[in-house]
Every structure is written in structure tokens, then in C-alpha cells.
Amino acid sequence: MYAIIAIATYYASGLVFGILLGIIDLIFDLNIDWDNAFGLNLIGIPIGIAVDYGLYVILKKKWEKEKVNPKDEIQDIGNSIENQEE
């Protein structure tokens, strides 16, 4: 599931980058060559990787907060219930 989220995030960041670049081109009249799709794709690759890495960092922090410490129950085998609670 997280792989699918990462792929969707990569492509969504490319879409948002393209829209923002188009708006910036209209406002500041940068005269970007929109026919050069190869160059625009090369610029979009690091953007997508950076956004995916940001998602990874956010999820890692979330998972570290929710980390569960399992109880070592192998030591309690054979003990009565009253002794296990202590």
C-alpha cells in the first residue's frame, strides 16, 4: 500500500510542479520552451524524489511515535496468572 502511495505522490508532485511552472511562466513571462518535454521531465525527477523523501520522513516520525514495545512473554511460560501480572 505504501508503494502505491509513493508512486501516486511522485506523479502528483510532478503534476503540481507543472501547474506551478505554467502559472509562474504566465505571470513572469519566462518564455519556457514547452515543446522540450525531455528537459522539463529532467527537472521534474528531482522534484518527485524530494517530495517522496519528505513523505518518507513524515511517515518515519509518525511510526516512531506509535512504536509498540512487545512484552517478552517467553519468560512467563509455565507461571500462574498471578505471577505473570507482577
Buried (B, 14 or more C-beta within 10 A) or exposed (E): EEEEEBEEBBEEBBEEBBEEBEEEEEEEEEEBEEEEEEEBEEEBEEBBEEBBEEBEEEEEEEEEEEEEEEEEEEEEEEEEEEEEEE
